[in-house]
Amino acid sequence: MYFDIKDKNTLLDKEEEISQLFLDSFGKPLSRDEWRWFYIDNPVGDPYVSLFYENGKLLGHYAVLPTRLSFRGNSFIAYRSMTTMVHPDGRGKGLFTELAKRVYSMLEADGASMVYGFPNANSAPGFIKNLGWTLLIPDGVFDFSGGEILDSQDLQRALLKPAEIEWDSLDEAQANWRFSMPGAKINRMPGLVAKEYQGVWNVLHIDRNGLNSIERHQNYRVLLDGKFSAENFLTPNLFKYQFGFRLFDAGYHGADFRREFVMSDVF
């Protein structure tokens, strides 16, 4: 039995079952504080969720969360693809695809613009083959010193590369929520927002003014376009980070995206 949700109060009633499914699916407990922060506290709007039950037991979960992006300077709501969970007893039945299709049908019916996300290597083929997603060339994640950033015009251009669609940095309510992630040490500076992790500052968001907030002797982890070449730097590409999307509104067709860690649910 499928159960579709698109309001926070109904989802809250399912918190206990979702927590158990997370444990059964990933072998570790769900952070309730983080879950409530993602799904309930988000000021942008309600999540869209589809659940699957068999014999009264929750076996599958797929969800998207609203995020304010900007298209050529105009704010709009897109939906971020979140954690997919399928219980071991439900695997091999096509639940991931069916759950996602149900969520996308709800989004389309309500006039949503698009869904986007950063699918991992396991789920990426299914997003393309079964769900109509477009995946871009994987971006690169690099660590640079502040000095390398400040001394390289090429690196600055790559870091600040503009695009038609980007995170809406002018929405204060969204920013205040996004940068209050439970358990995270996030530093908001003029033009720069960075999250500390193991001695490195992950650059969640930066604009040109943020270059003045870069500290020369601090290390920064950045997300750069997959076409960026770091051959002139000693820093290796730490890993690839895949971005993709599916459009529901043809008005955004052909627009390019500025990918930043702030748009991800991981960073």
NORQUISUL-V21470 format. One record per helix or strand of 2 or more residues. SS is the DSSP state (A for helix, B for strand). FROM is the first residue (numbers start at 1). TO is the last residue. If there is no record, write none. Layout:
ss = {SS/SS}
from = {FROM/FROM}
to = {TO/TO}
This chain:
ss = {B/A/A/A/B/B/B/B/A/A/B/A/B/B/A/A/B/A/B/B/B/A/B/B/B/A/A}
from = {2/8/15/32/48/57/74/85/88/95/114/121/134/139/146/153/165/172/185/192/200/208/219/237/244/250/261}
to = {5/12/26/39/54/71/81/86/90/109/117/131/135/145/151/159/167/178/189/197/206/213/224/241/247/252/263}
